[in-house]
Amino acid sequence: GEDVEQSLFLSVREGDSSVINCTYTDSSSTYLYWYKQEPGAGLQLLTYIFSNMDMKQDQRLTVLLNKKDKHLSLRIADTQTGDSAIYFCAESWEGTALIFGKGTTLSVSS
Amino acid sequence: NAGVMQNPRHLVRRRGQEARLRCSPMKGHSHVYWYRQLPEEGLKFMVYLQKENIIDESGMPKERFSAEFPKEGPSILRIQQVVRGDSAAYFCASSPGQSFNSPLHFGNGTRLTVT
């Protein structure tokens, strides 16, 4: 099946860490992605992880993949007000286009 | 290196009219994808094209919607006889290869409003 689930909202204070969670259903997923969408804009690729990896770190972003539980998370360290946006998790495997979740709206208060 | 270019950014059509949405992929990208985003929803895949070929149109409504990616020029998503339910943001993405091993780069979308 093809289904990517995300919680809809997350609210954090500036300087805290944010953790956005995602579950997917297809164990054959090859790549898993995180995209960011700011108001009125398109989707910006933040990072992606290959399914044979457990973790990927890129500056303030840390992606954790638990393949057994089909769980993906995005941690943003030292969250800033500029991080306020909608974050989409997406999966893909050979022969398919990206399948997206509905997005998590991150709200950062100062 | 220009990104994925979509135009127009905003398009208003009356019910029954035609909407034509254009997408120029990033330089060097030969794979184009169209997605639709309804309010409060994620992105839903519509169609995947390579130059002159439709590879996967499993997400396209069977009627009124068509897409092309000619040898020369942008990809076009065409919606005939628009209805209010077609109001949405339509995003185009491109990649140099198949999406499962090539991240998609998205345009800023065309926001279609049907009155």
Backbone of each chain as ProteinMPNN parsed JSONL, in Angstrom:
{"seq_chain_A": "GEDVEQSLFLSVREGDSSVINCTYTDSSSTYLYWYKQEPGAGLQLLTYIFSNMDMKQDQRLTVLLNKKDKHLSLRIADTQTGDSAIYFCAESWEGTALIFGKGTTLSVSS", "coords_chain_A": {"N_chain_A": [[0.812, -1.197, 0.0], [0.241, 2.344, -0.317], [0.914, 4.815, 1.72], [1.527, 7.644, 3.563], [2.001, 8.941, 6.669], [1.633, 11.749, 8.786], [1.86, 13.808, 11.705], [-0.254, 16.668, 12.095], [0.317, 19.198, 13.166], [2.851, 21.1, 14.867], [4.206, 22.78, 17.563], [6.7, 24.885, 18.718], [9.188, 26.498, 20.824], [11.409, 29.152, 20.06], [14.779, 28.276, 19.662], [14.504, 25.828, 20.88], [14.553, 22.245, 20.219], [13.068, 20.71, 17.373], [11.03, 17.982, 16.536], [9.887, 16.162, 13.947], [7.659, 13.749, 12.931], [7.111, 10.784, 10.957], [5.345, 8.186, 9.374], [5.482, 5.393, 7.218], [4.221, 3.065, 4.802], [5.163, 1.295, 2.903], [7.433, -1.173, 2.62], [9.306, -1.487, 0.697], [10.311, 0.905, 0.049], [12.729, 3.015, -1.291], [14.089, 5.463, -1.143], [13.764, 8.111, 1.218], [12.334, 11.231, 1.906], [12.611, 14.64, 3.009], [10.794, 17.554, 2.66], [10.403, 21.109, 2.558], [7.928, 23.598, 2.799], [7.277, 26.895, 2.351], [4.946, 29.601, 2.976], [2.962, 30.178, 0.128], [4.869, 29.273, -1.617], [6.876, 26.906, -3.526], [7.957, 23.471, -3.05], [10.797, 22.824, -1.144], [13.633, 20.884, -1.286], [14.9, 19.423, 1.569], [16.448, 17.357, 2.753], [17.486, 13.93, 2.24], [17.278, 10.389, 2.648], [18.779, 7.276, 2.147], [17.421, 4.012, 2.065], [19.01, 2.11, 3.296], [20.337, 3.283, 5.276], [20.651, 4.457, 8.67], [20.765, 6.901, 9.86], [21.16, 10.356, 9.133], [23.008, 13.311, 9.056], [22.891, 16.797, 8.706], [24.102, 19.715, 9.117], [21.948, 21.616, 11.014], [20.029, 19.728, 10.831], [18.8, 16.491, 11.481], [18.2, 13.282, 10.378], [16.425, 10.437, 11.173], [16.004, 6.996, 10.632], [13.946, 4.305, 11.114], [13.717, 1.366, 9.977], [12.487, -1.014, 10.518], [10.207, -0.357, 11.972], [9.119, 1.307, 10.147], [9.424, 4.095, 10.339], [10.151, 7.473, 10.213], [12.029, 10.311, 11.084], [12.504, 13.843, 11.505], [14.765, 15.949, 12.879], [15.164, 19.196, 14.02], [17.604, 21.18, 15.1], [18.032, 23.828, 17.536], [15.805, 25.537, 16.801], [14.546, 28.067, 14.69], [12.652, 31.126, 14.065], [12.439, 31.406, 11.356], [12.238, 28.833, 10.518], [9.642, 28.154, 10.551], [7.115, 26.603, 8.82], [5.617, 24.331, 6.437], [6.26, 20.925, 6.648], [7.041, 18.241, 4.662], [6.997, 14.777, 4.435], [8.219, 12.216, 2.318], [8.101, 9.324, 0.226], [9.74, 7.001, -1.945], [10.068, 4.472, -4.442], [11.472, 2.104, -6.744], [10.348, 2.849, -9.947], [8.207, 4.435, -9.283], [6.579, 7.589, -8.689], [7.183, 10.233, -6.291], [5.598, 9.741, -3.137], [3.653, 11.603, -1.054], [3.212, 12.73, 2.354], [0.624, 14.446, 4.268], [1.73, 16.641, 5.372], [3.352, 18.506, 7.99], [2.65, 21.206, 9.95], [4.834, 23.459, 11.182], [5.16, 25.575, 13.846], [6.889, 28.251, 15.114], [7.58, 29.96, 17.987], [8.634, 33.065, 19.378]], "CA_chain_A": [[0.0, 0.0, 0.0], [0.956, 3.602, -0.366], [0.34, 5.767, 2.645], [2.515, 8.316, 4.395], [1.259, 9.626, 7.718], [2.351, 12.723, 9.599], [1.015, 14.632, 12.556], [-0.552, 17.868, 11.319], [0.831, 20.441, 13.737], [3.865, 21.069, 15.912], [4.513, 24.131, 18.011], [7.887, 24.896, 19.572], [9.752, 27.812, 21.105], [12.691, 29.448, 19.411], [15.919, 27.748, 20.4], [14.263, 24.42, 21.208], [14.632, 21.301, 19.097], [11.788, 20.238, 16.827], [11.082, 16.632, 15.967], [8.714, 15.901, 13.11], [7.615, 12.308, 12.713], [6.437, 10.307, 9.745], [5.327, 6.737, 9.184], [5.164, 5.011, 5.855], [3.722, 1.698, 4.828], [5.741, 0.387, 1.92], [8.771, -1.562, 3.07], [10.246, -1.48, -0.418], [10.751, 2.28, -0.21], [14.168, 3.097, -1.509], [14.524, 6.751, -0.602], [12.778, 8.871, 1.99], [12.69, 12.631, 1.729], [11.933, 15.725, 3.729], [10.668, 18.797, 1.927], [9.873, 22.249, 3.321], [7.133, 24.517, 1.992], [6.921, 28.163, 2.983], [3.675, 30.094, 2.419], [2.94, 30.68, -1.246], [6.043, 28.826, -2.374], [6.943, 25.49, -3.852], [8.606, 22.625, -2.064], [12.249, 22.877, -1.168], [14.212, 19.658, -0.745], [15.787, 19.653, 2.715], [17.383, 16.256, 2.897], [16.887, 12.638, 1.966], [18.045, 9.291, 3.208], [18.624, 6.008, 1.464], [16.783, 3.099, 3.024], [19.958, 1.25, 4.012], [20.975, 4.118, 6.296], [19.858, 4.676, 9.883], [20.81, 8.29, 10.284], [21.901, 11.301, 8.288], [23.039, 14.621, 9.691], [23.272, 17.883, 7.803], [24.047, 20.951, 9.904], [20.981, 21.556, 12.118], [19.036, 18.7, 10.543], [19.151, 15.085, 11.685], [17.151, 12.371, 9.946], [16.536, 9.084, 11.723], [15.148, 6.035, 9.954], [13.741, 2.995, 11.733], [13.097, 0.638, 8.872], [11.65, -2.084, 11.081], [8.917, 0.242, 12.325], [8.739, 2.196, 9.034], [9.29, 5.386, 10.991], [11.157, 8.454, 9.802], [11.882, 11.564, 11.823], [13.37, 14.973, 11.168], [15.027, 16.79, 14.043], [15.758, 20.489, 13.72], [18.208, 21.717, 16.324], [18.041, 25.286, 17.659], [14.777, 25.98, 15.855], [14.417, 29.522, 14.516], [11.348, 31.528, 13.52], [12.488, 31.166, 9.913], [11.945, 27.426, 10.253], [8.181, 27.983, 10.491], [6.743, 26.184, 7.468], [5.032, 22.983, 6.393], [7.289, 19.945, 6.337], [6.468, 17.05, 4.042], [7.735, 13.53, 4.316], [7.853, 11.555, 1.059], [8.815, 8.07, -0.031], [9.724, 6.555, -3.334], [10.763, 3.237, -4.769], [11.702, 2.004, -8.181], [9.2, 2.861, -10.842], [7.098, 5.283, -8.843], [6.831, 8.978, -8.321], [7.162, 10.445, -4.843], [4.329, 9.726, -2.418], [3.809, 12.583, 0.02], [2.274, 12.859, 3.453], [-0.171, 15.675, 4.211], [2.524, 17.752, 5.862], [3.295, 18.952, 9.384], [2.858, 22.644, 10.072], [5.685, 23.8, 12.32], [5.023, 26.964, 14.274], [7.965, 28.586, 16.046], [7.283, 31.224, 18.686], [9.834, 33.685, 19.968]], "C_chain_A": [[0.851, 1.254, 0.0], [0.284, 4.557, 0.584], [1.447, 6.321, 3.505], [1.745, 9.166, 5.392], [2.161, 10.562, 8.499], [1.36, 13.387, 10.534], [0.88, 15.991, 11.875], [0.121, 19.124, 11.849], [1.909, 20.156, 14.775], [4.189, 22.506, 16.265], [5.689, 24.071, 18.97], [8.307, 26.336, 19.832], [11.106, 27.951, 20.414], [13.825, 28.934, 20.294], [15.763, 26.291, 20.81], [14.537, 23.553, 19.981], [13.218, 20.919, 18.667], [11.996, 18.834, 16.298], [9.765, 16.374, 15.23], [8.761, 14.429, 12.704], [6.776, 11.93, 11.497], [6.445, 8.785, 9.765], [4.911, 6.435, 7.751], [4.838, 3.526, 5.858], [4.458, 0.744, 3.9], [7.191, 0.053, 2.27], [9.784, -1.576, 1.93], [10.715, -0.08, -0.763], [12.265, 2.343, -0.281], [14.756, 4.356, -0.903], [13.38, 7.386, 0.171], [13.267, 10.307, 2.072], [11.97, 13.519, 2.743], [11.972, 16.98, 2.861], [10.065, 19.86, 2.859], [9.104, 23.154, 2.365], [6.801, 25.747, 2.814], [5.676, 28.706, 2.301], [3.822, 30.635, 1.006], [4.081, 30.197, -2.116], [5.932, 27.351, -2.724], [7.637, 24.712, -2.758], [10.11, 22.663, -2.259], [12.783, 21.581, -0.547], [15.159, 20.006, 0.395], [16.866, 18.589, 2.795], [16.692, 14.967, 2.496], [17.837, 11.554, 2.456], [17.759, 8.028, 2.415], [18.188, 4.973, 2.49], [17.756, 2.167, 3.74], [20.749, 2.037, 5.067], [20.058, 4.242, 7.504], [19.747, 6.154, 10.222], [21.581, 9.11, 9.245], [21.851, 12.649, 8.968], [23.545, 15.649, 8.697], [23.043, 19.184, 8.534], [23.011, 20.815, 11.018], [19.961, 20.422, 11.958], [19.597, 17.308, 10.809], [17.961, 14.237, 11.273], [17.435, 11.004, 10.554], [15.541, 8.174, 11.015], [15.14, 4.732, 10.735], [12.973, 2.155, 10.724], [12.157, -0.449, 9.378], [10.252, -1.558, 11.386], [8.375, 1.149, 11.225], [8.475, 3.603, 9.581], [10.479, 6.266, 10.607], [10.954, 9.711, 10.634], [12.889, 12.592, 11.329], [13.526, 15.802, 12.434], [15.715, 18.063, 13.576], [16.3, 21.045, 15.034], [18.131, 23.242, 16.318], [17.048, 25.919, 16.685], [14.634, 27.499, 15.872], [13.047, 29.864, 13.939], [11.297, 31.314, 12.011], [12.252, 29.713, 9.53], [10.442, 27.165, 10.191], [7.765, 27.72, 9.047], [5.97, 24.871, 7.573], [6.127, 22.025, 5.939], [6.62, 18.667, 5.835], [7.479, 15.915, 4.034], [7.298, 12.876, 3.002], [8.683, 10.292, 0.897], [8.784, 7.77, -1.523], [10.429, 5.211, -3.434], [10.757, 3.085, -6.272], [10.397, 1.996, -8.95], [8.06, 3.739, -10.41], [7.562, 6.719, -8.643], [6.771, 9.095, -6.794], [5.743, 10.391, -4.303], [4.518, 10.604, -1.185], [2.811, 12.363, 1.142], [1.545, 14.191, 3.332], [0.577, 16.877, 4.768], [2.292, 18.062, 7.325], [3.58, 20.434, 9.403], [3.636, 22.924, 11.345], [5.529, 25.282, 12.621], [6.07, 27.231, 15.354], [7.667, 29.936, 16.67], [8.552, 31.741, 19.355], [9.628, 33.994, 21.444]], "O_chain_A": [[2.047, 1.208, 0.288], [-0.801, 5.063, 0.295], [2.217, 5.571, 4.106], [0.935, 10.009, 5.007], [3.297, 10.224, 8.832], [0.179, 13.519, 10.216], [1.785, 16.423, 11.162], [0.462, 20.02, 11.076], [1.892, 19.134, 15.461], [4.417, 23.342, 15.391], [5.677, 23.295, 19.926], [7.855, 27.266, 19.164], [11.833, 26.976, 20.222], [13.827, 29.133, 21.509], [16.749, 25.597, 21.059], [14.724, 24.05, 18.87], [12.303, 20.82, 19.485], [13.02, 18.536, 15.683], [8.687, 16.372, 15.824], [9.772, 13.938, 12.201], [5.871, 12.653, 11.079], [7.446, 8.171, 10.134], [4.093, 7.14, 7.16], [5.148, 2.817, 6.816], [4.393, -0.472, 4.078], [8.064, 0.918, 2.216], [10.988, -1.666, 2.17], [11.431, 0.116, -1.745], [12.974, 1.794, 0.562], [15.789, 4.318, -0.235], [12.206, 7.228, -0.163], [14.452, 10.567, 2.278], [10.895, 13.196, 3.249], [13.029, 17.407, 2.395], [9.332, 19.554, 3.799], [9.565, 23.441, 1.261], [6.129, 25.66, 3.842], [5.374, 28.323, 1.171], [4.701, 31.451, 0.729], [4.243, 30.669, -3.241], [5.024, 26.649, -2.28], [7.878, 25.231, -1.668], [10.622, 22.55, -3.373], [12.426, 21.229, 0.578], [16.099, 20.782, 0.221], [18.054, 18.896, 2.892], [15.465, 14.909, 2.419], [19.032, 11.781, 2.648], [16.613, 7.756, 2.058], [18.556, 5.062, 3.661], [17.369, 1.497, 4.698], [21.696, 1.527, 5.664], [18.837, 4.144, 7.379], [18.755, 6.599, 10.799], [22.505, 8.629, 8.588], [20.79, 13.091, 9.409], [24.493, 15.408, 7.949], [21.926, 19.699, 8.569], [23.181, 19.969, 11.896], [19.135, 20.19, 12.84], [20.719, 16.988, 10.415], [16.847, 14.441, 11.756], [18.547, 10.486, 10.458], [14.38, 8.536, 10.821], [16.186, 4.134, 10.987], [11.748, 2.225, 10.632], [11.153, -0.762, 8.738], [9.249, -2.213, 11.104], [7.283, 1.701, 11.362], [7.437, 4.208, 9.313], [11.637, 5.854, 10.671], [9.818, 10.127, 10.861], [13.958, 12.263, 10.817], [12.546, 16.296, 12.992], [16.703, 18.027, 12.843], [15.543, 21.339, 15.958], [18.159, 23.875, 15.263], [17.423, 26.74, 15.848], [14.605, 28.125, 16.931], [12.363, 28.999, 13.392], [10.227, 31.069, 11.452], [12.086, 29.397, 8.352], [10.017, 26.071, 9.819], [8.036, 28.529, 8.16], [5.708, 24.374, 8.669], [6.831, 22.286, 4.963], [5.753, 18.096, 6.496], [8.644, 16.084, 3.675], [6.133, 12.975, 2.619], [9.816, 10.207, 1.369], [7.907, 8.234, -2.253], [11.276, 4.87, -2.609], [10.11, 3.852, -6.984], [9.473, 1.242, -8.646], [7.035, 3.795, -11.09], [8.744, 7.009, -8.458], [6.359, 8.162, -6.104], [4.809, 10.914, -4.91], [5.421, 10.38, -0.378], [1.704, 11.872, 0.918], [1.805, 14.971, 2.416], [0.109, 18.009, 4.648], [1.185, 17.905, 7.841], [4.627, 20.879, 8.931], [3.159, 22.66, 12.449], [5.741, 26.132, 11.756], [6.13, 26.536, 16.368], [7.519, 30.936, 15.968], [9.402, 30.984, 19.822], [10.531, 34.517, 22.097]]}, "seq_chain_B": "NAGVMQNPRHLVRRRGQEARLRCSPMKGHSHVYWYRQLPEEGLKFMVYLQKENIIDESGMPKERFSAEFPKEGPSILRIQQVVRGDSAAYFCASSPGQSFNSPLHFGNGTRLTVT", "coords_chain_B": {"N_chain_B": [[21.984, 28.864, -12.43], [18.882, 28.355, -13.404], [15.921, 27.527, -11.605], [13.104, 25.253, -11.499], [10.64, 26.469, -13.554], [7.478, 27.825, -13.389], [4.52, 28.913, -14.938], [1.341, 30.531, -15.424], [1.772, 32.219, -12.207], [-0.535, 32.667, -10.799], [-3.832, 31.856, -11.681], [-6.948, 32.569, -12.903], [-10.019, 31.239, -13.675], [-13.217, 30.932, -15.232], [-15.958, 28.733, -14.607], [-16.119, 26.084, -16.895], [-14.304, 27.091, -18.693], [-10.995, 26.783, -20.203], [-7.921, 25.74, -18.738], [-4.482, 26.322, -18.913], [-1.44, 25.235, -17.905], [1.955, 25.896, -17.462], [5.247, 24.52, -17.503], [8.665, 24.749, -17.137], [11.365, 22.698, -17.01], [14.267, 22.253, -14.872], [17.493, 23.033, -16.174], [18.921, 20.52, -18.09], [17.358, 18.547, -17.018], [15.239, 15.901, -17.774], [12.957, 14.722, -16.941], [9.703, 15.122, -15.895], [7.254, 15.958, -13.5], [3.905, 16.249, -12.432], [2.026, 17.574, -9.793], [-0.8, 17.907, -7.604], [-2.084, 20.101, -5.205], [-4.43, 20.279, -2.835], [-6.344, 22.454, -0.673], [-5.308, 22.172, 2.688], [-4.35, 19.643, 2.249], [-1.965, 17.096, 1.337], [0.471, 16.687, -1.269], [-0.679, 15.396, -4.283], [0.13, 12.971, -6.58], [0.017, 13.36, -10.093], [0.876, 13.036, -12.873], [3.589, 11.687, -14.787], [6.176, 12.511, -16.906], [8.426, 12.05, -19.637], [10.51, 13.468, -22.146], [8.372, 13.876, -24.798], [6.95, 11.631, -24.086], [4.469, 10.009, -22.116], [4.887, 8.642, -19.048], [3.728, 7.707, -16.681], [0.502, 8.029, -15.845], [-1.215, 7.607, -13.807], [-2.343, 9.087, -11.772], [-3.928, 10.982, -12.885], [-7.05, 12.532, -13.467], [-9.583, 10.888, -15.348], [-11.008, 12.254, -17.255], [-11.047, 15.406, -18.933], [-8.508, 16.295, -18.168], [-5.195, 16.662, -19.341], [-1.781, 16.073, -20.314], [1.375, 17.119, -21.562], [4.71, 16.875, -22.842], [6.572, 18.241, -24.887], [9.096, 17.782, -27.479], [10.429, 20.171, -27.89], [10.237, 23.031, -25.875], [8.063, 23.933, -23.042], [6.591, 21.76, -20.508], [3.13, 21.065, -20.537], [0.207, 21.298, -18.659], [-3.089, 20.64, -19.094], [-6.354, 21.641, -18.519], [-9.541, 21.025, -19.286], [-12.772, 22.567, -19.577], [-13.144, 23.619, -16.87], [-14.005, 23.043, -13.419], [-15.309, 24.01, -10.173], [-14.103, 22.381, -8.293], [-11.608, 21.959, -9.31], [-10.007, 23.926, -8.415], [-6.969, 24.635, -7.008], [-3.523, 24.266, -5.977], [-1.088, 23.741, -8.367], [1.698, 21.881, -8.861], [4.802, 21.586, -10.444], [7.517, 19.393, -10.96], [10.942, 18.531, -11.503], [13.485, 16.227, -12.563], [16.753, 14.786, -13.078], [16.727, 12.108, -13.542], [14.915, 9.042, -12.955], [12.546, 9.35, -10.275], [13.03, 7.794, -7.987], [15.678, 7.617, -7.432], [16.611, 10.11, -7.825], [16.406, 13.181, -6.521], [13.495, 15.28, -6.51], [13.023, 18.49, -7.902], [11.183, 21.276, -7.23], [8.887, 23.608, -8.745], [7.446, 26.888, -8.081], [4.762, 26.676, -8.28], [1.422, 26.852, -9.688], [-1.372, 28.622, -8.922], [-4.573, 27.839, -9.213], [-7.7, 29.239, -9.58], [-11.064, 28.682, -9.732], [-13.909, 30.266, -10.711]], "CA_chain_B": [[21.176, 27.763, -12.947], [17.496, 28.629, -13.038], [15.186, 26.388, -11.107], [11.92, 24.882, -12.257], [9.839, 27.677, -13.757], [6.074, 27.59, -13.701], [3.699, 30.108, -15.151], [1.421, 31.699, -14.544], [1.755, 31.943, -10.766], [-1.948, 32.642, -10.419], [-4.693, 31.752, -12.858], [-8.376, 32.58, -12.558], [-10.863, 30.817, -14.794], [-14.637, 30.697, -14.948], [-16.394, 27.368, -14.875], [-16.309, 25.777, -18.306], [-13.164, 27.533, -19.501], [-9.829, 25.908, -20.212], [-6.735, 26.228, -18.04], [-3.23, 25.768, -19.412], [-0.373, 25.503, -16.954], [3.221, 25.613, -18.122], [6.372, 24.176, -16.637], [9.977, 24.546, -17.769], [12.198, 22.011, -16.009], [15.638, 22.723, -14.705], [18.379, 22.71, -17.293], [19.497, 19.181, -17.979], [16.381, 17.596, -16.503], [14.349, 15.421, -18.828], [11.817, 14.062, -16.312], [8.788, 16.117, -15.334], [6.15, 15.409, -12.713], [2.888, 17.212, -12.011], [1.325, 17.247, -8.558], [-1.865, 18.838, -7.237], [-2.216, 20.287, -3.758], [-5.691, 20.871, -2.419], [-6.231, 23.074, 0.65], [-5.191, 21.274, 3.848], [-3.978, 18.305, 1.806], [-0.614, 16.954, 0.811], [0.57, 16.698, -2.723], [-1.124, 14.168, -4.93], [0.758, 12.757, -7.878], [-0.896, 13.335, -11.237], [1.427, 12.459, -14.096], [5.054, 11.689, -14.934], [6.485, 12.543, -18.336], [9.725, 12.345, -20.198], [10.329, 14.163, -23.425], [7.471, 13.289, -25.794], [6.311, 10.401, -23.616], [3.824, 9.926, -20.803], [5.385, 7.411, -18.441], [2.771, 7.245, -15.676], [-0.584, 9.003, -15.66], [-2.165, 6.93, -12.919], [-2.991, 10.037, -10.881], [-4.685, 11.971, -13.66], [-8.462, 12.237, -13.706], [-9.741, 10.279, -16.677], [-11.604, 13.203, -18.203], [-10.78, 16.849, -18.925], [-7.108, 16.589, -17.863], [-4.191, 16.07, -20.214], [-0.449, 16.641, -20.113], [2.342, 16.833, -22.618], [6.065, 17.402, -22.662], [7.079, 18.111, -26.255], [10.542, 17.773, -27.691], [10.857, 21.545, -27.659], [9.299, 23.839, -25.112], [7.732, 23.497, -21.691], [5.51, 20.803, -20.287], [1.835, 21.729, -20.388], [-0.922, 20.588, -18.055], [-4.276, 21.271, -19.659], [-7.606, 21.24, -17.885], [-10.66, 21.531, -20.086], [-14.077, 22.735, -18.915], [-12.828, 23.589, -15.444], [-15.063, 23.104, -12.413], [-14.803, 24.613, -8.931], [-13.252, 21.412, -7.605], [-10.252, 21.98, -9.869], [-9.239, 24.975, -7.739], [-5.898, 24.011, -6.251], [-2.174, 24.636, -6.42], [-0.523, 22.694, -9.221], [3.155, 21.971, -8.813], [5.612, 20.819, -11.373], [8.848, 19.06, -10.457], [11.773, 17.881, -12.508], [14.667, 15.517, -12.083], [17.564, 14.305, -14.201], [16.451, 10.697, -13.749], [13.696, 8.586, -12.274], [12.49, 9.983, -8.962], [13.418, 7.0, -6.843], [17.079, 7.858, -7.095], [16.947, 11.489, -8.173], [15.459, 14.063, -5.827], [12.711, 16.181, -7.331], [13.126, 19.926, -7.672], [9.844, 21.802, -7.487], [8.612, 24.999, -9.037], [6.649, 27.579, -7.07], [3.366, 26.319, -8.42], [0.381, 27.712, -10.277], [-2.584, 28.551, -8.107], [-5.743, 27.957, -10.077], [-8.975, 29.529, -8.923], [-12.2, 28.582, -10.651], [-15.031, 31.048, -10.143]], "C_chain_B": [[19.746, 27.965, -12.487], [16.845, 27.351, -12.564], [14.039, 26.036, -12.025], [11.02, 26.116, -12.355], [8.418, 27.294, -14.138], [5.397, 28.926, -13.972], [2.349, 29.724, -15.719], [1.477, 31.301, -13.073], [0.324, 31.822, -10.26], [-2.78, 32.653, -11.69], [-6.133, 31.689, -12.376], [-9.163, 32.212, -13.802], [-12.296, 30.677, -14.312], [-14.956, 29.246, -15.264], [-16.63, 27.173, -16.371], [-15.162, 26.222, -19.201], [-12.03, 26.509, -19.423], [-8.695, 26.567, -19.435], [-5.512, 25.524, -18.623], [-2.113, 26.206, -18.486], [0.937, 25.055, -17.587], [4.337, 25.381, -17.113], [7.631, 23.984, -17.463], [10.884, 23.902, -16.739], [13.564, 22.674, -15.878], [16.476, 22.271, -15.897], [18.988, 21.329, -17.065], [18.554, 18.13, -17.444], [15.421, 17.192, -17.62], [13.109, 14.719, -18.275], [10.978, 15.123, -15.618], [7.624, 15.419, -14.651], [5.183, 16.541, -12.416], [2.186, 16.669, -10.766], [0.254, 18.304, -8.32], [-1.939, 18.893, -5.71], [-3.531, 20.996, -3.477], [-5.513, 21.485, -1.039], [-6.222, 22.022, 1.746], [-4.816, 19.839, 3.457], [-2.504, 18.281, 1.421], [-0.633, 17.014, -0.697], [0.161, 15.343, -3.275], [-0.509, 14.086, -6.311], [-0.294, 12.718, -8.98], [-0.286, 12.566, -12.407], [2.937, 12.636, -14.116], [5.363, 11.583, -16.427], [7.987, 12.637, -18.553], [9.465, 13.009, -21.546], [9.496, 13.314, -24.395], [6.771, 12.021, -25.338], [5.638, 10.602, -22.267], [4.215, 8.587, -20.208], [4.344, 6.832, -17.468], [1.718, 8.332, -15.51], [-1.639, 8.451, -14.721], [-2.892, 7.883, -11.979], [-3.837, 11.076, -11.594], [-6.147, 11.571, -13.709], [-8.65, 11.794, -15.159], [-10.269, 11.266, -17.71], [-11.101, 14.614, -17.931], [-9.315, 17.196, -18.688], [-6.205, 15.92, -18.892], [-2.866, 16.753, -19.957], [0.429, 16.247, -21.283], [3.681, 17.437, -22.253], [6.737, 17.243, -24.023], [8.596, 18.146, -26.31], [11.14, 19.155, -27.435], [9.809, 22.262, -26.832], [8.921, 23.218, -23.79], [6.735, 22.344, -21.67], [4.233, 21.592, -20.04], [0.87, 20.78, -19.684], [-2.175, 21.343, -18.474], [-5.517, 20.719, -18.97], [-8.737, 21.865, -18.692], [-11.916, 21.64, -19.221], [-13.935, 22.694, -17.392], [-14.086, 23.689, -14.592], [-14.446, 23.625, -11.116], [-13.852, 23.68, -8.195], [-11.845, 21.324, -8.153], [-9.394, 23.054, -9.209], [-8.226, 24.333, -6.798], [-4.589, 24.668, -6.661], [-1.612, 23.454, -7.193], [0.982, 22.906, -9.277], [3.78, 21.057, -9.858], [6.956, 20.551, -10.707], [9.634, 18.413, -11.573], [12.943, 17.169, -11.844], [15.469, 15.063, -13.292], [17.295, 12.843, -14.522], [15.162, 10.326, -13.061], [13.729, 9.001, -10.814], [13.026, 9.119, -7.847], [14.892, 7.148, -6.517], [17.555, 9.237, -7.509], [15.946, 12.404, -7.494], [14.747, 14.999, -6.794], [12.963, 17.621, -6.918], [11.811, 20.55, -8.117], [9.864, 23.263, -7.92], [7.754, 25.602, -7.944], [5.151, 27.392, -7.246], [2.538, 27.328, -9.185], [-0.864, 27.514, -9.427], [-3.784, 28.871, -8.976], [-6.974, 28.203, -9.219], [-10.07, 29.495, -9.974], [-13.391, 29.275, -10.002], [-16.359, 30.632, -10.77]], "O_chain_B": [[19.432, 27.767, -11.314], [17.152, 26.255, -13.033], [13.998, 26.459, -13.18], [10.684, 26.728, -11.341], [8.191, 26.54, -15.084], [5.674, 29.93, -13.316], [2.222, 28.715, -16.412], [1.246, 30.138, -12.744], [0.016, 30.988, -9.409], [-2.474, 33.363, -12.648], [-6.486, 30.854, -11.543], [-8.984, 32.816, -14.86], [-12.557, 30.351, -13.154], [-14.297, 28.617, -16.092], [-17.264, 28.002, -17.024], [-15.059, 25.778, -20.345], [-12.097, 25.522, -18.69], [-8.528, 27.786, -19.467], [-5.5, 24.306, -18.803], [-1.87, 27.399, -18.305], [1.021, 23.976, -18.172], [4.361, 25.965, -16.03], [7.665, 23.16, -18.377], [11.149, 24.498, -15.695], [13.945, 23.535, -16.672], [16.19, 21.256, -16.533], [19.498, 21.023, -15.987], [18.895, 16.947, -17.413], [14.865, 18.041, -18.317], [12.303, 14.184, -19.036], [11.496, 15.927, -14.843], [7.084, 14.432, -15.15], [5.605, 17.673, -12.176], [1.81, 15.499, -10.69], [0.375, 19.443, -8.77], [-1.866, 17.871, -5.027], [-3.718, 22.159, -3.834], [-4.617, 21.077, -0.3], [-7.03, 21.093, 1.735], [-4.956, 18.923, 4.267], [-1.885, 19.324, 1.209], [-1.644, 17.355, -1.311], [0.596, 14.294, -2.799], [-0.614, 15.017, -7.11], [-1.358, 12.12, -8.82], [-0.85, 11.577, -12.874], [3.487, 13.584, -13.554], [4.875, 10.687, -17.116], [8.714, 13.226, -17.753], [8.327, 13.09, -22.008], [9.869, 12.197, -24.754], [6.065, 11.394, -26.127], [6.171, 11.279, -21.387], [3.924, 7.532, -20.773], [4.113, 5.623, -17.439], [2.032, 9.441, -15.077], [-2.817, 8.789, -14.829], [-3.945, 7.536, -11.443], [-4.404, 11.961, -10.952], [-6.465, 10.41, -13.962], [-7.965, 12.267, -16.066], [-10.005, 11.123, -18.903], [-10.769, 14.952, -16.795], [-8.913, 18.319, -18.991], [-6.416, 14.766, -19.268], [-2.822, 17.872, -19.446], [0.253, 15.198, -21.902], [3.77, 18.377, -21.464], [7.393, 16.234, -24.284], [9.276, 18.485, -25.341], [12.212, 19.286, -26.845], [8.613, 22.107, -27.075], [9.38, 22.13, -23.443], [6.125, 22.006, -22.684], [4.253, 22.651, -19.413], [0.734, 19.616, -20.061], [-2.298, 22.544, -18.232], [-5.703, 19.508, -18.853], [-8.864, 23.088, -18.764], [-12.09, 20.893, -18.258], [-14.526, 21.848, -16.72], [-15.078, 24.313, -14.968], [-13.224, 23.675, -10.974], [-12.905, 24.132, -7.551], [-10.977, 20.693, -7.548], [-8.182, 23.091, -9.42], [-8.595, 23.578, -5.899], [-4.546, 25.505, -7.562], [-1.656, 22.314, -6.732], [1.469, 23.961, -9.683], [3.339, 19.933, -10.1], [7.469, 21.395, -9.973], [9.06, 17.816, -12.484], [13.328, 17.476, -10.716], [14.938, 14.964, -14.398], [17.588, 12.378, -15.624], [14.403, 11.195, -12.632], [14.785, 9.01, -10.183], [13.45, 9.659, -6.825], [15.305, 6.824, -5.403], [18.757, 9.505, -7.541], [14.766, 12.407, -7.847], [15.331, 15.453, -7.778], [13.097, 17.928, -5.733], [11.383, 20.365, -9.256], [10.73, 24.041, -7.521], [7.374, 24.918, -6.993], [4.361, 27.896, -6.448], [2.904, 28.497, -9.312], [-1.343, 26.396, -9.24], [-3.984, 30.004, -9.413], [-7.248, 27.476, -8.264], [-10.003, 30.199, -10.982], [-13.819, 28.923, -8.903], [-17.405, 31.178, -10.419]]}, "name": "protein", "num_of_chains": 2, "seq": "GEDVEQSLFLSVREGDSSVINCTYTDSSSTYLYWYKQEPGAGLQLLTYIFSNMDMKQDQRLTVLLNKKDKHLSLRIADTQTGDSAIYFCAESWEGTALIFGKGTTLSVSSNAGVMQNPRHLVRRRGQEARLRCSPMKGHSHVYWYRQLPEEGLKFMVYLQKENIIDESGMPKERFSAEFPKEGPSILRIQQVVRGDSAAYFCASSPGQSFNSPLHFGNGTRLTVT"}
